[in-house]
Amino acid sequence: MYEMADLQLAATPQPELDSILLEHFKTGSDQEVAAFYIYQFASPALLPEVIATYHTQEKTWDPERQRFYLRYWLRCDPEAGVEALAQALTYRSGGGYRNLLQRVLNECWVPSALPVVMKALQDPDFDVVNGAVRVLELHADSASIAPVIAALDRVQKETDRKGVQPGKGRGTYLAMDLLASKNWTYTTEQKEHLQAMKEGPYLP
């Protein structure tokens, strides 16, 4: 059986389906499927209903449903959707926030999300930083390389104080992935910097 996470389809709004989608959204037993279909097929006309429901549970959403509702919001109203995404990152009661940026923006990038992703580079949680770096590598231009490297430098300094052994943490693999990027072109200095990071201590 397929997993929702495996679906890589472009959203194709079909307004003639709105009434069916709204009924499923309100009464359907499988809300993850309802969320996916809303993102995939609903027109902007359903956005007020979705927003009203979203706000009733915005601090406790299941990550799978949340990402589809946020993608739909970004598709219909990018500015407000970006604000909702930024707010969602502040709720830390569960673990869903850690990979929220990737879950939402990898498949539904909007340029207005760039400031939110750049701010996430300063997050104290390494998983959030990791997600921000990977979203930037996928969607942003090479101007983002310098702040990404600065963020990894900060992580390395913080981890040095924890006594983590070189080459043993997730940041090591992140540096390796960045060196293999096909989207960014590094200066010689940046490439050497990442190469040095690859050998350095990062969060386990």
C-alpha positions, 0 to 999 in steps of 0.5 A: 500500500502506498504511503502519502509521503511517497506521492510526488504529484503536482497540485492540479486544482479542480474547482468542480470537486470542491463540494466533494472535497469539502464533504470528505474534509468535514466527515471523512474518517481518514483525515490524512487522505482528506488533507492530501486531496485538499492540497492536490485538488481543492480550489482557493474557495475552500481555504477559509474552511481549511484555515478555520479547522487548522487553527483549532488544532494548529499546536497539535497537528499530526505532521502528515496532515499538517504538511498538506494543509500548509502546502494548500495554504501556500498554494492559495495564499503564499503570504499568509501561508508563509506566516502560518509555516513560521508560526508552526515552527514555534510549536515544540510540544511534539517532534513534527517541527523538526522536519516541517520545512522539508515536508512543506517546502520541498514540494511546494516552494514559494520565494516568500518563504526564503526569510523563514528558512534563513531564520531557521539556520539559527535554530537551536535544534540541529534538525531544524537547521538541517532541514533549512539547509536542505531546503535552501540547497534545493531551491535557493541560489548560491547566495545562500551558501555563505549563511549556510556555512556560517550556520554549520560553523556555529553548530560545530563550535557548539558541538566542540564544547560537547566533546563529540568525536570528529566525523561521528555526527549528522553534520558530517553527513550534511557537509558531505551532501553539500559537497555533492550538490548539483545545484550550488557552485562553490568558490574554492574557499567554500569548498575547502571550508566544507571539506574541513567541516566534513572531518570535524565534530558535529551533533551526534 
